[in-house]
Amino acid sequence: MYIIRNDSLTAIVDEYGAQLVSVRDGDGYEYIWTAEEVWQRHAPVLFPFVCNTRSKKYTVNGKEYSLSNHGFARDSVFEVTDYGDTYVEMTLRSSDETRAVYPYDFTFVVKYSLDGSTVRCSFGVRCDGEDMFFFVGGHPGFYVPLASDKDGKFTDYEVVYEYPETIVQHLAQGDVTVADNTDVIPVTRELFRNDVFLKDKPASSWVALRDRKTGKMVTVHYDKAGTIAVWSPYDERGTFICLEPWAQTPVYDCDTEELTLMPHAHHLSRNEEYVFGFDIGIG
């Protein structure tokens, strides 16, 4: 575990998965979910898949492979390659183990830095061999109620977008409209009956989780050329909500299981690099 801090925040990052496991404000209040029974993760890093194919299998040039949901980065041990008072950088490189499930040579660099009351998150991918295709994203989970409001309820909260959005879940039994040209979605358990809801290429460049009573909130700023997803388990024990910035629409949204033909996959040639970033604002 590596601790970084400034005058406003203290964060802890685990080299297992290169994930944030804690972000506390100056009063000591915790914002990141602490991996309790219902979901035993904090803020996983998603690479080289976001979600998965429906069969949990995929092909590269016709050869079949299988990846766990959201890829292997979240369950890999990273090497710490740079570390200072307010930042930490961790790196994962391709290996025989990764090539058995994902046949590309890569360097994947995750960096967290503190800037005032903001945590800046950067995920960098470099292609170290033949052309590679991948998906990448973040999955931070936040306490509900926020730690500063111990007496608050799940239903005291709302998901707030920068601009009005229309969000529709396309389900086998028919479409479900989650947001109809609105910038505020009240939080209820029923909101997550159909799992995650997401907006591809949103008008908004940020989404927030806000306490209606106190105005306290946590805000995720992201590249609106990608996708923003919101998820919480449909379970009374799930006292957290994930605000998930993804660089693109998820794997399952592609009509093919051939990775090189997936229209939403990022493509890099040898020595090319791609950096995906997002910010978490506290307070």
PEQUIZI-V196024 format. One record per helix or strand. SS is the DSSP state (H for helix, E for strand). FROM is the first residue (numbers start at 1). LEN is the number of residues. Records with the same first field share a line. If there is no record, write none. Layout:
SS=FROM-LEN, FROM-LEN
//
This chain:
E=2-4, 9-6, 16-1, 19-7, 30-1, 32-1, 43-6, 57-4, 63-4, 77-1, 79-6, 87-7, 106-10, 118-10, 132-12, 157-15, 174-13, 197-4, 206-6, 217-5, 227-5, 240-7, 258-1, 266-3, 273-10
H=73-3, 96-4, 154-3, 190-3, 251-3, 259-3
//
